[in-house]
Amino acid sequence: MNQLLPLAASATAAAGGSMWGVVAIYALLFGALYFFFIRPQKKKKKAEDEMRKSVQIGDEIITIGGIVGRIVAIKEESDSFVLESGIDRTKIIVKRWALGKINTVHADDQ
């Protein structure tokens, strides 16, 4: 009976050590997921928000729906802009969040 007590104590210590190993593995896994998925997504979203804020009158843009045109007015109060598209100069009001890409290169961007 006295010989079993040290074996039980060492088994308990080993189980406690393996628990910290599992916690460390989960922490490393979460850290890897953060650096490979969450952080790049946040950077991309921040860059898109900056692009949408920097739009100017006269910029040629493409919306996320594929409409190509030129911005003729910006409405700050409704967070939208007026897009002129096509040969017949059709004007469309587009929300700022629907801006996909700016094709115009500004002098200060070079």
N, C-alpha and C positions, 0 to 999 in steps of 0.2 A: 504494500500500500504506500509506503514511504517512497518507493522508487517511482511511482506513477505521478506524484506531485510535480517533480521537475519537468517531466514530459508534458504535462498539461500546461505548465507555465510557459514553456518554450513554444507550444502550439498557439497559445493565446498571443504571444508576442509576434509570432510569424503572421498571424491573421491581421494584427494591427498594422504591421509593416506593409502587407499586401493591400490594405485599404488605402494607405497613402499613395501607393503606386498607381492604383486605379484612379484616384483623384488627380494625380499628376498627369496621367494619360488623357483624362477628360479635359483638363486645363490646356494641355498642348493641342488637343484636337480643336477646342473652341478658339484658341489663339490662331491656329492655322486657318480655320474657317473665316475668322475676322479678316485676316490679312489677304486672303485669296478671293473672298466674295464681298464682304460688307464694305471694306475700305475702298476698293475700286469703284463700287457702285455709288458711294457717297461723293467721290471725286468727280465721277461722270455727271451726276445730278447737279453739282455745284457749277461745273463748266457749262452745262446746258442753261442753267438759270442766268449766268453771266452773259451768255450769248443772247438770250431773250431780252435782257435788260439793255443791251448795247445796240439794239436795232434802231436804225435811223430812217428818216424819209429819203426815198430814192434808192434804198437797198433792194436788190433783186433777191428774192427768197423762194424757198420751196417749203410748203406746209407738210405736216405729217401725213396728210391725205393725198399728197402729190400735186397740188395746185401750184403752178409756177406763176409768179407775177412780181410787180414792183410796188413798194409801199408808197402811198400818196398822202396819208395822214395817220397820225397816231393819237388815239384817244386814251389819255392817262386815267380819267375817272372811271372808265369801264374796262380798263386793262385789255384793250383791243387795238387793232389798227385796220385801216382801209387798204385793201389790196387791189391793184389794177391788173387785170389779166386779159390776155387774148388780143386779137387784132381789132375787135370792136371796142376795146377798153372797158370791159365789164368791171364794175367795182363791187367788191365783196368785203363785208366786215368779218374779220377773223380774230379770234381770241389769241392772246399772246402765247398761251400754253400750247397752241397748235403749230407754232413755228418749228419747222424741222431743221432747216439749214439756211445760212446766209451765203449767197453766191458772190456778193460784192466784196471787193478787197478795198479797204480804206487806206488812205495814205499813212495814218498813224499806226496801222497794223504791220507795215512792212519793215 
